[in-house]
Amino acid sequence: MTDTRMAAPASASGDGVFGFLREALASLRNSRLLLPALLLTVLLTASNIVILGNAPAPGGAPPPAFVLAACVRIGGLLLLAVTILRVLTGSGRRLYMPDAAFWLYVLTGVAGFAVAAALALVAGDRADPVVGAVVGLAMIAISAPFAAWFTAIAVERPLALNPAPWMRGMGRWLGPLLVWSVLVVLPLGQLHAAIDLHLIRGAGDSFWPLALFDGPLSAVLAIFSFALAATAYRRVARG
């Protein structure tokens, strides 16, 4: 089913919620992560500053700088997500190559963005922290069962077109994935959203400190999420 090498040391794995977390964190102790993690941090920090600095007025058309920064942010995030997942799983695919697996992963990313947008539209005011938390919980509940497959799409050769093999043995990974997504990913995501909202509304003298904090926070949030997904993938791949 897989030609991918398992990147996390066997001693890091274990049963239960904490064993899952230990394996996820152990996979981050990889020197090959340094460059993509740095690139991701720079990308998220710089693009967010440009987007916030060029946010259109309500009802107004977005300026070119806003559109360009948003496109660079989304495209760069998808490329670096695939790269980081390949490092975390020891994939045989080339790290920075936008190959067929990358484009298939892009399709899943677009689908994810669409689901998130639909949930936000139904929920109403995302500025309300309760509404934001509910939307975040819904996204976790919807996406978590597919985490191993989404990772396989990015890293497997041949293409992981069939989700069925990657949704087996959920008892070994789905529960812990949900736990750490709710306990860590959700609060960090809410903090990131609150900072962005404050920056959009006008942070005054605190703009630059908050903006420079928010970029690395976003990178940590993304990389930790990738580590959880990669751990789910490895547990399926190990059978």
N, C-alpha and C positions, 0 to 999 in steps of 0.2 A: 504493500500500500504506500510505502514511503521510501525515498532514497535519502531522506534528510537525517543528518546526524543530530543526536540529542546534545544540546549545548550545556545544560545545567548538570553539575556533578551529581552522581547518584546519591551521594551522602546528603545532598540538600533536599532530596525528595522525601515524602512521608505522607502518611494518611492523615486525614482530618484537616480542619481549617488552618491550623498553624503550620502544619507540614506543607500545605499548598503555598502559604505566604513565604516560608523559608525558601522553597524552591524558586519562587518568583524573584525574590531578592537576590538569591545566589546567582541567577542568570544575568543580573545586572553587573556582576563583577567580571566584566569582559572588556579588555582594553580596546577592542574593535568598536565599542560603543562610543568612545570619546569623541571622534570626529562627527558622526551623525548627530549625537546629542548636542554638541556645540553648535552645529549648523542649525539644528531645530530651535535652539534657544535664541540665536541671532535672528532667524526668520520670524519667529513668533513675536519677539520684542519689537523689531524694526517695523514689521508690517502693521502691528497693532497701533504703534505710535502714528504712522502715516494715516491709517484708517480713522483713528480718533481725531486727528488734527484736521481731517478733511471730511468729517461726517456731514452729510447734507442736512439742511434745515427740513423740518417736517413738511412733507408734500413737495419738496424740491428735488431736482434731478441730482444724482451723485456726481461730483466732479471727476475728471479723468484720473487724478491721483488716487482717489478712493477706489475706483473700479480696478485700476492696475494693481494696487496693493492687495485688494481682496483676492484677485485672481492669482497673484504670486503666492499669497498665503495658503490658499487652498491647494494649488498645484504642488507647492513645496512640501506642504504637510503630508499629502498623499505619497509623494516620492520618498520622503524620509521615513514615513510610517512603514512602507514596504522594506526599506533598507534596514531599519531597526528590527523589524520582525525577522528578517533573514539572518541578522547577526544573532539574535536571541535564540533562534532555533538551529543554528549551524547549517543553514540552507546551502545547497550546492548552486543555487542561482546567483548570478552576479549581483552585487549589492546595489549599485546605482543604475542598473540597466532598466529602462522603461520597456520591458518585454511584454509578451502576451499576458503573463500572470499579473503584471502591474496594471494593465488596462482592465482586466477582469476585476481586480481589486478596486479600481476607480469606479466601476459600475456599482459595486456594493457600497462604496462611500457615497455616491450620489443617491442611492436608495436610502441610505441612513439619514442623509441631510433632508431628504424629502419627508421621511417619517417624522423627524424631529420638528420640521417646519409645520407639518400637519397637526402634530400634538400641541405645539405652541399656539397655533391658530384656534384650535378647539378650546384650549385652556384659558385663553384670554391674556390678561396682563402679566407678562413675564417679569415685570419689575417687582411684583409681589413675591417675596421669598417663598411663601407657602406654595404658590402656583409653580414657581421655578423648581422647587423640590419635588412636587408631584410629577411634573414633566420629566425631570431627571430620573425619578424612580421608574416611570413608565418606559423610558428608553432603555434603562438597565434590564428591566424584565423582558422587553422585546428582543434585545440584542444578545443577551447572555447565552441563551441556548445555541446560538450560531457562532460563538466566539472561536471555537476550534476550527470550524470550517472557514471562517473569514481569514484566519491566520494561514490555513492550508492553501487558500487561494493565492496568497502572496508568496508562499515559500516552496510549494510542492512542484515537482517535475515528474510526470506530465501534469497538466492543469487539473486542479481539484474541482472539476465541474459538478460532481455529484455530492450533495451535502450529506447523504445518508451515512457513509462511512465515518464521517467526522462528527456525528451526533450520537455515537455509541458510548456506553459506560458513563453516563452523566452523573451517576452516583459518586464517581471519583473526582469530579471537578466542578460540576455546576453549583452545588451548594457553597463551597468555599469561594468560588468566583463571585457569586451574588453577595456573600457576606462582605468581602473586601471591597467590592464595588460600592456597596452602600455605605460602609464605614469610612472609606478613604476617598474613593473617586468622587462620590456625590458631594461630600462637604467641600472638597477642594474645587470642584466645579462651581458650587454655589458661591464660594469666596471669589473665584475668578469673575463670575458674572456680576457680583456686587461691586467689585473694583471697576470693571468696565462701565457699569451704569453710573458710578460716581464720576468717572473720568468724562463720560459723555455729557453729564449735566454740568460739568465745570468744577474741576478740583482745585483751581487756583494755584497757590504755591506748592501744593502737594502733587501736582500733575506728574512731574518728572520722577520723584521717588516712587510713586505708585506705579507708573508706567514701566519703570525699570525693574520693579519687583514682580509685576504681573507677567512679564515675558518669561522669566525663569520658572515662575509658578506654573504657567501653562505648559512649559516643557516637561516639568516634573510630573504633572498630571498625565500628560500624554504618554510618557515613557513608562510610568507605573502601570497605566492601562494596558500598554502593549505587553508588558511583562506578565500581567495576569492572563491575557489572552494566549500568549505563547506557552504558558504553563498548562493551560487547558489543552492546547494542541498537543503538547508533548505527552500528556497523560493518555490521550486517545491514541497517538502514534505508538506508544509503548504497549498498548493493548491491555 
